């Protein structure tokens, strides 16, 4: 990977972290996502499961919906999704169905991660589409945000 791509990945992950902070401020699990196409953010979202209430209102799903509306197509070819936490099975499946080209995530999720930690939905050879995955981008910052949020909830 080039230095330029690594710098872009970090820049877009910082934007996903901004979304995650918004979620945390609203009492939602602090997970944020952005979708990038041609070097520009075309969609951004953060978790809204509690406020919706909707079990599918994960940052990734909301960003995918927004990008699809903007592009007028459920096929999100040429798009990369940046998210602060490794996606779950639902979100990974949605990315495969949306034909996302690339996923970049921050913190690994050893309990429910479906981009290589527990399962590898995005690169399963049985799928009709595979997603290029890069994990661990700004992982410490992404993970700390989650740890602080849940620690405060336990202590509060």
MDAnalysis code that builds the backbone (N, CA, C; Angstrom):
import MDAnalysis as mda
import numpy as np

u = mda.Universe.empty(468, n_residues=156, atom_resindex=np.repeat(np.arange(156), 3), trajectory=True)
u.add_TopologyAttr("name", ["N", "CA", "C"] * 156)
u.add_TopologyAttr("resid", np.arange(1, 157))
u.add_TopologyAttr("resname", ["UNK", "UNK", "UNK", "UNK", "UNK", "UNK", "UNK", "UNK", "UNK", "UNK", "UNK", "UNK", "UNK", "UNK", "UNK", "UNK", "UNK", "UNK", "UNK", "UNK", "UNK", "UNK", "UNK", "UNK", "UNK", "UNK", "UNK", "UNK", "UNK", "UNK", "UNK", "UNK", "UNK", "UNK", "UNK", "UNK", "UNK", "UNK", "UNK", "UNK", "UNK", "UNK", "UNK", "UNK", "UNK", "UNK", "UNK", "UNK", "UNK", "UNK", "UNK", "UNK", "UNK", "UNK", "UNK", "UNK", "UNK", "UNK", "UNK", "UNK", "UNK", "UNK", "UNK", "UNK", "UNK", "UNK", "UNK", "UNK", "UNK", "UNK", "UNK", "UNK", "UNK", "UNK", "UNK", "UNK", "UNK", "UNK", "UNK", "UNK", "UNK", "UNK", "UNK", "UNK", "UNK", "UNK", "UNK", "UNK", "UNK", "UNK", "UNK", "UNK", "UNK", "UNK", "UNK", "UNK", "UNK", "UNK", "UNK", "UNK", "UNK", "UNK", "UNK", "UNK", "UNK", "UNK", "UNK", "UNK", "UNK", "UNK", "UNK", "UNK", "UNK", "UNK", "UNK", "UNK", "UNK", "UNK", "UNK", "UNK", "UNK", "UNK", "UNK", "UNK", "UNK", "UNK", "UNK", "UNK", "UNK", "UNK", "UNK", "UNK", "UNK", "UNK", "UNK", "UNK", "UNK", "UNK", "UNK", "UNK", "UNK", "UNK", "UNK", "UNK", "UNK", "UNK", "UNK", "UNK", "UNK", "UNK", "UNK", "UNK", "UNK", "UNK", "UNK", "UNK"])
u.atoms.positions = np.array([
    [0.838, -1.170, 0.000],
    [0.000, 0.000, 0.000],
    [0.892, 1.245, 0.000],
    [0.493, 2.212, -0.779],
    [1.283, 3.430, -0.882],
    [1.108, 4.303, 0.355],
    [2.068, 5.181, 0.588],
    [1.965, 6.133, 1.698],
    [0.766, 7.046, 1.507],
    [0.497, 7.404, 0.265],
    [-0.634, 8.279, -0.027],
    [-1.954, 7.597, 0.356],
    [-2.103, 6.312, 0.010],
    [-3.330, 5.593, 0.354],
    [-3.459, 5.450, 1.864],
    [-2.361, 5.166, 2.549],
    [-2.392, 5.052, 4.008],
    [-2.814, 6.372, 4.649],
    [-2.326, 7.485, 4.109],
    [-2.701, 8.808, 4.634],
    [-4.177, 9.090, 4.384],
    [-4.672, 8.725, 3.208],
    [-6.098, 8.911, 2.908],
    [-6.960, 8.045, 3.820],
    [-6.537, 6.813, 4.042],
    [-7.287, 5.927, 4.932],
    [-7.385, 6.541, 6.328],
    [-6.287, 7.092, 6.828],
    [-6.302, 7.712, 8.157],
    [-7.205, 8.947, 8.165],
    [-7.161, 9.742, 7.102],
    [-8.002, 10.941, 7.017],
    [-9.486, 10.577, 7.049],
    [-9.882, 9.598, 6.247],
    [-11.290, 9.210, 6.212],
    [-11.715, 8.512, 7.510],
    [-10.789, 7.792, 8.156],
    [-11.114, 7.178, 9.438],
    [-11.344, 8.256, 10.493],
    [-10.597, 9.346, 10.424],
    [-10.843, 10.444, 11.364],
    [-12.248, 11.014, 11.176],
    [-12.712, 11.053, 9.938],
    [-14.084, 11.523, 9.688],
    [-15.106, 10.531, 10.250],
    [-14.800, 9.241, 10.145],
    [-15.678, 8.233, 10.755],
    [-15.659, 8.375, 12.278],
    [-14.516, 8.699, 12.842],
    [-14.421, 8.930, 14.284],
    [-15.268, 10.128, 14.709],
    [-15.325, 11.165, 13.879],
    [-16.197, 12.312, 14.163],
    [-17.647, 11.846, 14.280],
    [-18.061, 10.975, 13.366],
    [-19.417, 10.420, 13.415],
    [-19.611, 9.577, 14.678],
    [-18.598, 8.798, 15.025],
    [-18.689, 7.953, 16.221],
    [-18.865, 8.812, 17.470],
    [-18.168, 9.921, 17.546],
    [-18.301, 10.818, 18.699],
    [-19.721, 11.374, 18.792],
    [-20.315, 11.685, 17.649],
    [-21.711, 12.157, 17.642],
    [-22.637, 11.091, 18.223],
    [-22.382, 9.843, 17.862],
    [-23.191, 8.750, 18.399],
    [-23.046, 8.679, 19.910],
    [-21.818, 8.722, 20.393],
    [-21.567, 8.648, 21.823],
    [-22.232, 9.778, 22.586],
    [-22.170, 10.981, 22.034],
    [-22.808, 12.138, 22.675],
    [-24.322, 11.964, 22.770],
    [-24.888, 11.205, 21.846],
    [-26.332, 10.966, 21.826],
    [-26.723, 9.722, 22.624],
    [-25.755, 9.098, 23.301],
    [-26.048, 7.910, 24.091],
    [-26.061, 6.618, 23.301],
    [-25.604, 6.678, 22.068],
    [-25.507, 5.489, 21.204],
    [-24.095, 4.921, 21.303],
    [-23.945, 3.633, 21.038],
    [-22.607, 3.053, 20.954],
    [-21.822, 3.850, 19.913],
    [-20.627, 4.334, 20.273],
    [-19.889, 5.238, 19.395],
    [-19.217, 4.546, 18.211],
    [-20.023, 4.289, 17.196],
    [-19.525, 3.726, 15.942],
    [-19.942, 4.669, 14.830],
    [-18.987, 5.031, 13.981],
    [-19.272, 5.928, 12.870],
    [-18.751, 5.370, 11.569],
    [-19.374, 5.792, 10.475],
    [-18.990, 5.297, 9.150],
    [-19.082, 6.411, 8.119],
    [-18.224, 6.332, 7.131],
    [-18.320, 7.202, 5.958],
    [-18.114, 6.344, 4.712],
    [-18.735, 6.763, 3.625],
    [-18.538, 6.092, 2.339],
    [-17.898, 7.094, 1.400],
    [-16.851, 6.624, 0.723],
    [-16.049, 7.471, -0.148],
    [-16.107, 6.941, -1.570],
    [-16.276, 7.871, -2.498],
    [-16.223, 7.530, -3.919],
    [-15.455, 8.630, -4.633],
    [-14.500, 8.242, -5.444],
    [-13.664, 9.194, -6.175],
    [-13.025, 10.227, -5.245],
    [-12.594, 9.779, -4.074],
    [-11.887, 10.641, -3.141],
    [-12.750, 11.596, -2.335],
    [-14.078, 11.483, -2.474],
    [-14.999, 12.373, -1.771],
    [-15.954, 11.566, -0.904],
    [-16.261, 12.092, 0.273],
    [-17.254, 11.452, 1.129],
    [-18.630, 11.712, 0.538],
    [-19.364, 10.633, 0.262],
    [-20.711, 10.775, -0.302],
    [-21.793, 10.426, 0.714],
    [-21.404, 9.799, 1.829],
    [-22.383, 9.449, 2.865],
    [-21.651, 9.306, 4.190],
    [-22.352, 9.642, 5.257],
    [-21.800, 9.447, 6.594],
    [-22.951, 9.134, 7.542],
    [-22.639, 8.380, 8.584],
    [-23.678, 7.996, 9.533],
    [-23.022, 7.504, 10.815],
    [-23.834, 7.407, 11.847],
    [-23.399, 6.806, 13.102],
    [-24.550, 5.965, 13.646],
    [-24.224, 5.133, 14.612],
    [-25.237, 4.245, 15.189],
    [-26.447, 5.025, 15.678],
    [-27.634, 4.484, 15.407],
    [-28.892, 5.070, 15.876],
    [-29.844, 3.989, 16.405],
    [-29.301, 2.859, 16.822],
    [-30.136, 1.745, 17.281],
    [-31.047, 2.140, 18.430],
    [-30.536, 2.886, 19.379],
    [-31.309, 3.241, 20.570],
    [-32.366, 4.288, 20.247],
    [-31.993, 5.318, 19.514],
    [-32.917, 6.429, 19.273],
    [-33.961, 6.116, 18.212],
    [-33.710, 5.143, 17.326],
    [-34.664, 4.879, 16.251],
    [-35.974, 4.262, 16.753],
    [-36.130, 3.338, 17.613],
    [-35.291, 2.175, 17.914],
    [-35.367, 1.168, 16.770],
    [-34.189, 0.712, 16.355],
    [-34.108, -0.145, 15.176],
    [-32.843, -0.991, 15.284],
    [-32.979, -2.306, 15.372],
    [-31.797, -3.152, 15.491],
    [-30.897, -3.125, 14.262],
    [-31.392, -2.635, 13.137],
    [-30.565, -2.564, 11.928],
    [-29.931, -1.187, 11.738],
    [-30.128, -0.273, 12.662],
    [-29.621, 1.098, 12.505],
    [-28.156, 1.210, 12.912],
    [-27.346, 0.322, 12.360],
    [-25.902, 0.393, 12.547],
    [-25.351, 1.460, 11.598],
    [-24.226, 2.045, 11.966],
    [-23.620, 3.106, 11.166],
    [-23.426, 2.675, 9.709],
    [-22.949, 1.452, 9.516],
    [-22.665, 0.983, 8.157],
    [-23.936, 0.894, 7.315],
    [-24.984, 0.316, 7.871],
    [-26.237, 0.152, 7.129],
    [-26.822, 1.514, 6.782],
    [-26.801, 2.432, 7.734],
    [-27.340, 3.775, 7.475],
    [-26.530, 4.502, 6.403],
    [-25.218, 4.345, 6.434],
    [-24.370, 4.968, 5.401],
    [-24.624, 4.329, 4.034],
    [-24.777, 3.010, 3.990],
    [-25.071, 2.332, 2.721],
    [-26.389, 2.830, 2.137],
    [-27.402, 2.953, 2.975],
    [-28.703, 3.445, 2.507],
    [-28.577, 4.857, 1.931],
    [-27.850, 5.707, 2.632],
    [-27.678, 7.092, 2.193],
    [-26.933, 7.157, 0.858],
    [-25.862, 6.387, 0.737],
    [-25.093, 6.379, -0.508],
    [-25.934, 5.860, -1.678],
    [-26.719, 4.806, -1.430],
    [-27.571, 4.241, -2.490],
    [-28.602, 5.267, -2.963],
    [-29.190, 5.990, -2.015],
    [-30.154, 7.037, -2.399],
    [-29.471, 8.111, -3.236],
    [-28.291, 8.537, -2.801],
    [-27.560, 9.578, -3.518],
    [-27.211, 9.148, -4.945],
    [-26.749, 7.910, -5.080],
    [-26.315, 7.415, -6.393],
    [-27.471, 6.869, -7.230],
    [-28.618, 6.672, -6.609],
    [-29.768, 6.143, -7.334],
    [-29.605, 4.692, -7.729],
    [-28.814, 3.959, -6.947],
    [-28.579, 2.547, -7.234],
    [-28.146, 1.833, -5.967],
    [-28.583, 0.588, -5.810],
    [-28.126, -0.210, -4.675],
    [-26.716, -0.743, -4.916],
    [-26.267, -0.714, -6.162],
    [-24.912, -1.174, -6.487],
    [-23.933, -0.030, -6.230],
    [-23.084, -0.206, -5.236],
    [-22.160, 0.857, -4.845],
    [-20.740, 0.581, -5.334],
    [-20.643, 0.207, -6.611],
    [-19.327, -0.015, -7.229],
    [-18.506, 1.267, -7.127],
    [-17.218, 1.098, -6.904],
    [-16.333, 2.254, -6.826],
    [-16.335, 2.933, -5.467],
    [-17.030, 2.362, -4.501],
    [-17.141, 2.966, -3.171],
    [-16.321, 2.194, -2.139],
    [-15.788, 2.950, -1.187],
    [-15.107, 2.382, -0.024],
    [-15.855, 2.804, 1.217],
    [-15.986, 1.892, 2.163],
    [-16.653, 2.179, 3.432],
    [-15.609, 2.180, 4.536],
    [-15.592, 3.244, 5.314],
    [-14.704, 3.394, 6.467],
    [-15.577, 3.341, 7.710],
    [-15.218, 2.485, 8.667],
    [-16.006, 2.366, 9.893],
    [-15.064, 2.148, 11.068],
    [-15.432, 2.685, 12.216],
    [-14.551, 2.673, 13.371],
    [-14.444, 1.324, 14.068],
    [-15.402, 0.432, 13.832],
    [-15.389, -0.900, 14.444],
    [-15.615, -1.946, 13.364],
    [-14.895, -3.040, 13.454],
    [-15.073, -4.138, 12.509],
    [-16.557, -4.503, 12.404],
    [-17.085, -4.592, 11.199],
    [-18.518, -4.857, 11.006],
    [-18.970, -6.219, 11.525],
    [-20.252, -6.258, 11.908],
    [-20.908, -7.499, 12.301],
    [-21.346, -8.252, 11.032],
    [-21.935, -9.410, 11.221],
    [-22.394, -10.232, 10.092],
    [-23.434, -9.486, 9.248],
    [-24.384, -8.819, 9.904],
    [-25.420, -8.094, 9.162],
    [-24.795, -7.025, 8.269],
    [-23.899, -6.239, 8.836],
    [-23.301, -5.143, 8.078],
    [-22.373, -5.666, 6.976],
    [-21.622, -6.705, 7.279],
    [-20.746, -7.299, 6.269],
    [-21.574, -7.860, 5.111],
    [-22.679, -8.525, 5.434],
    [-23.560, -9.041, 4.391],
    [-24.130, -7.926, 3.536],
    [-24.508, -6.828, 4.177],
    [-25.029, -5.680, 3.426],
    [-23.973, -5.111, 2.483],
    [-22.722, -5.098, 2.909],
    [-21.641, -4.594, 2.053],
    [-21.444, -5.488, 0.832],
    [-21.518, -6.796, 1.047],
    [-21.398, -7.729, -0.079],
    [-22.536, -7.479, -1.063],
    [-23.757, -7.376, -0.562],
    [-24.914, -7.170, -1.437],
    [-24.869, -5.810, -2.130],
    [-24.267, -4.804, -1.475],
    [-24.163, -3.466, -2.070],
    [-23.004, -3.357, -3.061],
    [-22.182, -4.395, -3.123],
    [-21.030, -4.422, -4.035],
    [-19.975, -3.361, -3.696],
    [-19.817, -3.079, -2.392],
    [-18.764, -2.168, -1.948],
    [-17.419, -2.734, -2.407],
    [-16.531, -1.883, -2.894],
    [-15.216, -2.336, -3.342],
    [-14.264, -2.609, -2.183],
    [-14.318, -1.715, -1.172],
    [-13.279, -1.766, -0.144],
    [-13.861, -1.385, 1.212],
    [-13.421, -2.093, 2.242],
    [-13.747, -1.775, 3.627],
    [-12.457, -1.444, 4.352],
    [-12.486, -0.338, 5.095],
    [-11.391, 0.018, 5.989],
    [-12.019, 0.196, 7.365],
    [-11.535, -0.559, 8.341],
    [-12.108, -0.428, 9.681],
    [-11.016, -0.151, 10.702],
    [-11.460, 0.358, 11.857],
    [-10.540, 0.718, 12.930],
    [-10.302, -0.429, 13.878],
    [-11.093, -0.497, 14.948],
    [-10.902, -1.504, 15.993],
    [-11.416, -2.868, 15.556],
    [-10.679, -3.893, 15.928],
    [-11.119, -5.269, 15.698],
    [-12.212, -5.604, 16.708],
    [-13.148, -6.456, 16.304],
    [-14.217, -6.905, 17.197],
    [-14.121, -8.415, 17.334],
    [-13.481, -8.851, 18.401],
    [-13.233, -10.276, 18.595],
    [-14.485, -11.050, 18.969],
    [-15.568, -10.349, 19.356],
    [-16.807, -11.021, 19.757],
    [-17.775, -11.209, 18.596],
    [-17.869, -10.228, 17.704],
    [-18.860, -10.321, 16.614],
    [-18.303, -9.884, 15.262],
    [-17.014, -9.710, 15.134],
    [-16.419, -9.206, 13.897],
    [-16.549, -10.174, 12.732],
    [-17.027, -9.652, 11.609],
    [-17.251, -10.492, 10.423],
    [-16.383, -10.083, 9.248],
    [-15.258, -9.425, 9.552],
    [-14.308, -9.051, 8.499],
    [-12.941, -9.658, 8.784],
    [-12.966, -10.823, 9.431],
    [-11.735, -11.546, 9.676],
    [-11.509, -11.990, 11.107],
    [-12.096, -11.306, 12.088],
    [-11.845, -11.677, 13.485],
    [-12.559, -12.952, 13.896],
    [-13.865, -12.992, 13.733],
    [-14.644, -14.177, 14.088],
    [-15.088, -14.913, 12.825],
    [-15.605, -14.170, 11.884],
    [-15.981, -14.682, 10.570],
    [-15.306, -13.825, 9.510],
    [-15.336, -14.274, 8.267],
    [-14.802, -13.464, 7.164],
    [-15.819, -13.446, 6.029],
    [-16.939, -12.829, 6.297],
    [-18.043, -12.761, 5.340],
    [-17.635, -12.050, 4.060],
    [-16.815, -11.024, 4.171],
    [-16.499, -10.172, 3.021],
    [-15.602, -10.837, 1.985],
    [-14.861, -11.834, 2.419],
    [-13.937, -12.498, 1.495],
    [-14.241, -13.981, 1.331],
    [-15.437, -14.380, 1.699],
    [-15.831, -15.784, 1.574],
    [-15.953, -16.120, 0.092],
    [-15.229, -17.130, -0.340],
    [-15.189, -17.485, -1.768],
    [-16.532, -17.957, -2.307],
    [-17.462, -18.279, -1.421],
    [-18.792, -18.711, -1.868],
    [-19.684, -17.545, -2.283],
    [-19.306, -16.334, -1.905],
    [-20.083, -15.152, -2.295],
    [-19.866, -14.830, -3.770],
    [-20.791, -14.060, -4.324],
    [-20.633, -13.635, -5.713],
    [-19.897, -12.305, -5.819],
    [-19.512, -11.727, -4.693],
    [-18.746, -10.482, -4.661],
    [-17.814, -10.532, -3.459],
    [-16.591, -10.047, -3.624],
    [-15.621, -10.005, -2.539],
    [-15.207, -8.565, -2.313],
    [-14.965, -8.246, -1.056],
    [-14.596, -6.900, -0.652],
    [-13.146, -6.910, -0.185],
    [-12.368, -5.951, -0.670],
    [-11.000, -5.764, -0.200],
    [-11.082, -5.181, 1.211],
    [-10.322, -5.748, 2.162],
    [-10.434, -5.339, 3.564],
    [-9.083, -4.885, 4.089],
    [-9.115, -3.764, 4.803],
    [-7.952, -3.305, 5.567],
    [-8.439, -2.973, 6.975],
    [-7.930, -3.661, 7.963],
    [-8.333, -3.429, 9.344],
    [-7.226, -2.798, 10.153],
    [-7.612, -2.252, 11.308],
    [-6.641, -1.716, 12.242],
    [-6.226, -0.276, 12.011],
    [-6.921, 0.459, 11.156],
    [-6.567, 1.860, 10.890],
    [-7.050, 2.716, 12.067],
    [-6.119, 3.391, 12.720],
    [-6.396, 4.177, 13.931],
    [-7.114, 3.316, 14.980],
    [-6.722, 2.055, 15.049],
    [-7.382, 1.080, 15.926],
    [-7.374, 1.506, 17.382],
    [-6.279, 2.048, 17.854],
    [-6.199, 2.430, 19.264],
    [-7.196, 3.537, 19.586],
    [-7.266, 4.544, 18.743],
    [-8.208, 5.642, 18.965],
    [-9.662, 5.161, 18.869],
    [-9.936, 4.340, 17.878],
    [-11.294, 3.799, 17.711],
    [-11.685, 2.929, 18.896],
    [-10.784, 2.056, 19.315],
    [-11.056, 1.167, 20.433],
    [-11.197, 1.916, 21.745],
    [-10.374, 2.932, 21.958],
    [-10.444, 3.721, 23.190],
    [-11.786, 4.423, 23.318],
    [-12.290, 4.936, 22.224],
    [-13.590, 5.612, 22.240],
    [-14.685, 4.652, 22.724],
    [-14.665, 3.439, 22.214],
    [-15.644, 2.428, 22.629],
    [-15.446, 2.029, 24.084],
    [-14.211, 1.782, 24.485],
    [-13.936, 1.368, 25.858],
    [-14.372, 2.433, 26.860],
    [-14.062, 3.685, 26.572],
    [-14.448, 4.778, 27.467],
    [-15.964, 4.892, 27.574],
    [-16.656, 4.753, 26.459],
    [-18.117, 4.847, 26.453],
    [-18.737, 3.761, 27.325],
    [-18.332, 2.516, 27.107],
    [-18.923, 1.412, 27.857],
    [-18.475, 1.387, 29.311],
    [-17.265, 1.839, 29.587],
    [-16.799, 1.944, 30.962],
    [-17.634, 2.975, 31.721],
    [-17.926, 4.102, 31.100],
    [-18.745, 5.145, 31.732],
    [-20.164, 4.640, 31.985],
    [-20.680, 3.838, 31.083],
    [-22.049, 3.284, 31.262],
    [-22.087, 2.293, 32.425],
    [-21.027, 1.490, 32.551],
    [-20.967, 0.520, 33.653],
    [-20.809, 1.238, 34.994],
    [-19.983, 2.290, 34.999],
    [-19.690, 3.016, 36.239],
    [-20.797, 3.997, 36.607],
    [-21.603, 4.394, 35.607],
    [-22.613, 5.433, 35.814],
    [-23.845, 4.914, 36.381],
])
